[in-house]
């Protein structure tokens, strides 16, 4: 029997990561009650360094999460650099404010950003709006709402009714698996990443993102903290990566495996230049984790009735463009704008889908083809990654055009972003759909299955 929705059924959000919490903060801003259902029993600052691009930083500012908070969480990025195998520069460009954007780019620890969003959500929405130990395992659509099937950490199975369900439950999304029961497994192209943090002196500008090597054998590193005023040392986030034969699949499927340095350091033994000692940087990490670089094939739509995908559940992508977390934040804001325009309804979900699904699917495929690091592919094809004068290998015009094309596709081309109006106008509120009255209550109809 189809349950009756109460008049104050909230929007349900599966997942309390960066995308889910950005969605919750956005819904609160536009006057839509919501409940976040997070599988972890306790949110902790897990993860590694990430970059938040200016298009997403703009959205955080519009959520009143401004520089006074973000500067305490991470570091404003000033430069993006690619360097060839012999240490010579391939390409460099300013980033964020230094490039002319009206908003900075930030290099942050993913877990610290998530905790900032979590604390902000608790302050604004209240503790009852975020339920930990609640894993969404499935859903049922109704004509005027949705029921989330929830497994709790203490073994209960609940059915929770809501006006809409936003699935921000990550790469292994149970909601997406129900929406696409025949989806292929995650795609792994053979890239293995080892990630860690080391105290070190920041290079170049002091806030530079540096990619060094070739597309199939490289390190990426950048500071994610201000340097200590006494020692000059900052927390340097690094990624060491190689590409191997992927014909045997992902193996044990451990997505975040702690490993010892000896498991991979030999791949970088000779990477010692006057300006950078890679082996020393790797040795300086207290903990090192191994991750496969994966994505999923794009799907034709992120919407099923009153249920919608967001963030990695919709478009997990290779991290070559440093825009996965940024896109999750932008997703939340575009969805919020659709709710303002169309009300809390399936029409809003379809408008969000029409705006983003096809465009971001193209970014997923572009990142699979190396994203902005595709420049290193060109260098490798033309000179094996070793050169004296980059202009004799790839012209300045070709390098600039390559990067311009990527930034435009990923949504952070500077001129377009600076000229664009806010995604959600200050003070805008969503209206109720004809079938729901929005009241500022977190109550929802909940049953033990």
Secondary structure, 3 states (H helix, E strand, C coil): CCCCCCCCCCEEEECCCHHHHHHHHHHHHCCCCEEEECCCCCCCCCCCEEEECHHHHHHHHHCCCCHHHHHHHEEEECEEEEECCCCCEEEEEECHHHHCCCCCEEEEEHHHHHHHHHHHHHHHHCHHHEECCEEEEEEEEECCEEEEEEEECCCCEEEEEECCEEECCCCCCHHHHHHCCCCCCCEEEEEEEEEEEEEECCCCCCCEEEEEEECCEEEEEEECCCCCCCCCCEEEEEEEEEECCCCCCCCCCCCCEEECHHHCHHHHCCCEECCEEHHHHHHCCCCEEEEEEEECCCCCCCEECCEEECCHHHHCCCHHHCCHHHHHHHHHHHHHHHHHHHCCCHHHHHHHHHHHHHHHHHHHHHHHCCHHHHHHHHHHHHHCCCCCCHHHCCCHHHHHHHHHHHHHHHCCCHHHHHHCCCCCCCCCCCCCCCCCCCCCCCCCCEEEC
